[in-house]
Amino acid sequence: MKSKTLGIIPARIGSSEVKKKNIRLLNGKPLIFYTIDAAIKSDLDRIIVSTDSQEVASIAKSLGAEVPFLRPKFLSTNTSKAIDVINHCLNWLKIENNWIPELIGYLQPTSPMRTKTHINRALSMIGDKYDSVLSVTKVKEHPFFMFKKDGDNIEEFITDIKKPERRQELPNLYYSNPLIMFSTNSYIQKIIRDRGILINYKNFNPLYINEYEAVDINTEQDFFFAQSIMQSLTILDDKSQIKFATG
């Protein structure tokens, strides 16, 4: 039997750096459009936008997403945790629809390069072995060559490892990216009480993505970068053809 799958798109109206970030125009369309469009074209069973704003809700509905409720203000601050937003949505679905998904994706609108292919890959990758699927990207600036400031001094961040002279000899390191964050409901239920982290970092399947796919919009500079990519890469005319990075 096919698992029930849910995509939750969190889109509060507030933003710490960019005003109304989630509905600001990017390449002529609201930022949230790209996530809703990818989710609708994917194999997800339901796509719900969780927002505290009627303005965001109206735009999301016009783009084809479900917005069955407005999120409470106390869950819509810049300190709100993802697990609380997810729990609120799951409780609503259980009480109002008697619907309980087995697999849940947390699809932040700030990842406009997300495609249906990314989502479908995540759905296929979780299986019975993993609690989560998480997108990761190879680091550009290696932490071996990073420094930290201590008062007026600056010192090596990593000191207990002999560092190679040649970059080719550096170990391959990756950082997590919010483009894909999927977890099983069974794992989520285990961490709700302690308000834990959505992804089980000790038991996840990595989805490798390229640097330009990993754009995460939080600043004006990020908007400029994403705009440049969308205008210059003809491959984005059919984003489903994007090739995945390899580990």
Secondary structure, 3 states (H helix, E strand, C coil): CCCCEEEEEECCCCCCCCCCHHHCEECCEEHHHHHHHHHHHCCCCEEEEEECCHHHHHHHHHCCCECCCECCHHHCCCCCCHHHHHHHHHHHHHHHHCCCCCEEEECCCCCCCCCHHHHHHHHHHCCCCCCEEEEEEECCCCHHHCEEEECCEEEECCCCCCCCCCHHHCCCCEEEEEEEEEEEHHHHHHHCCCCCCCCCCCCEEEEECCCCCCCCCCCHHHHHHHHHHHHHCHHHHHHHHCCCCCC
